Amino acid sequence: MNQVIMIALAGAALSTAAHAQIEPLNGPATASVIVAYADLDLSTAPGAKAMLKRISSAARRACGEYPRAGSALTVDAVREWHACQRRTVRAGVARLNHPAVSSLFAASHPGSVELAHR
């Protein structure tokens, strides 16, 4: 089993990703963050919780810095940052496709992910 997943994000301005590929100005920006989990037993509750935390942390890096106060676009920027977080975590959980992690995510985000089956 692959012990690494890549969290990818398209369509947001990125500044702190572990690996970023910037496309032409008229295309979306893309970032990828590698999330290792060889040290986790995802079939256990603590392992699944730790993995979800790692995916969330990777999403924060992929989505860039939290918008700073004082900007005229702060409200919209904060809204987009949170939307980026939700989309990216949802995509990471789906890409991992592990039942315990999917169940944990679904419990805290109803309707956000289809549960994985193995």
VMD Tcl script that draws the C-alpha trace (Angstrom):
set ca {
  {0.00 0.00 0.00}
  {1.24 3.48 -0.83}
  {2.28 5.24 2.37}
  {2.19 8.77 0.96}
  {-0.62 10.83 -0.54}
  {-0.35 14.11 -2.35}
  {-2.78 16.89 -1.54}
  {-3.32 19.02 -4.63}
  {-5.12 22.29 -4.96}
  {-6.02 24.29 -8.02}
  {-7.38 27.78 -8.36}
  {-5.98 29.71 -5.42}
  {-3.06 32.03 -4.88}
  {-0.35 30.06 -3.12}
  {2.57 31.18 -1.06}
  {3.64 28.49 1.42}
  {3.19 25.15 -0.35}
  {5.85 22.49 -0.08}
  {5.79 22.23 -3.85}
  {4.03 24.65 -6.13}
  {3.57 24.67 -9.86}
  {2.40 28.03 -11.09}
  {0.57 27.94 -14.39}
  {0.14 30.83 -16.85}
  {-1.73 33.89 -15.62}
  {-4.93 32.78 -17.32}
  {-4.76 29.30 -15.74}
  {-5.17 28.13 -12.15}
  {-2.29 27.96 -9.72}
  {-1.57 24.47 -8.40}
  {0.16 23.30 -5.25}
  {0.98 19.82 -4.06}
  {1.87 18.85 -0.52}
  {3.08 15.34 0.28}
  {1.56 13.73 3.38}
  {3.45 10.72 4.76}
  {1.71 8.20 6.98}
  {3.88 5.08 7.09}
  {4.19 5.58 10.86}
  {0.40 5.50 11.40}
  {-2.01 2.59 11.76}
  {-5.01 4.08 9.97}
  {-7.29 1.26 11.14}
  {-7.16 2.64 14.69}
  {-9.02 5.72 15.92}
  {-5.79 7.49 17.01}
  {-4.15 6.70 13.66}
  {-7.15 7.95 11.65}
  {-7.36 11.10 13.79}
  {-3.63 11.80 13.31}
  {-3.97 11.30 9.55}
  {-6.92 13.68 9.33}
  {-4.87 16.24 11.28}
  {-1.97 15.80 8.81}
  {-4.31 16.25 5.84}
  {-5.74 19.42 7.43}
  {-2.24 20.76 8.06}
  {-1.23 20.03 4.46}
  {-4.36 21.82 3.25}
  {-3.39 24.91 5.27}
  {0.03 24.90 3.59}
  {-1.50 24.36 0.15}
  {-4.08 27.13 0.58}
  {-1.48 29.67 1.63}
  {-1.36 32.14 4.45}
  {-4.51 33.13 6.28}
  {-5.63 36.56 4.97}
  {-4.28 39.46 6.98}
  {-6.49 41.96 8.75}
  {-6.74 45.41 7.27}
  {-7.13 44.37 3.67}
  {-10.12 45.77 1.79}
  {-10.78 42.20 0.62}
  {-10.43 40.58 4.03}
  {-13.99 39.21 4.29}
  {-13.93 37.71 0.79}
  {-10.35 36.50 1.22}
  {-11.17 34.80 4.54}
  {-14.26 33.18 3.00}
  {-12.21 31.88 0.05}
  {-9.43 30.65 2.34}
  {-11.93 28.62 4.39}
  {-13.53 27.27 1.20}
  {-10.08 26.28 -0.04}
  {-9.46 24.46 3.25}
  {-12.73 22.53 3.00}
  {-12.20 21.57 -0.66}
  {-8.61 20.53 -0.13}
  {-9.25 18.43 2.99}
  {-12.24 16.77 1.29}
  {-10.06 15.98 -1.76}
  {-7.24 14.62 0.42}
  {-9.58 12.34 2.35}
  {-11.13 11.11 -0.90}
  {-7.71 10.51 -2.45}
  {-6.53 8.55 0.59}
  {-9.69 6.45 0.36}
  {-9.36 4.80 3.76}
  {-12.58 3.79 5.58}
  {-11.55 4.90 9.09}
  {-10.30 8.31 7.96}
  {-13.32 8.81 5.69}
  {-15.70 7.90 8.53}
  {-14.00 10.27 10.95}
  {-14.15 13.09 8.40}
  {-17.78 12.35 7.50}
  {-18.78 12.40 11.18}
  {-17.57 15.98 11.52}
  {-18.57 17.11 7.99}
  {-21.91 15.47 7.09}
  {-22.45 15.12 3.36}
  {-18.83 16.06 2.55}
  {-17.38 12.74 1.49}
  {-18.45 9.36 0.21}
  {-17.22 6.69 2.59}
  {-14.42 4.47 1.37}
  {-14.99 0.73 1.26}
  {-12.28 -1.94 1.34}
}
mol new
graphics top color blue
foreach p $ca { graphics top sphere $p radius 0.5 }
foreach p [lrange $ca 0 end-1] q [lrange $ca 1 end] { graphics top cylinder $p $q radius 0.2 }
display resetview
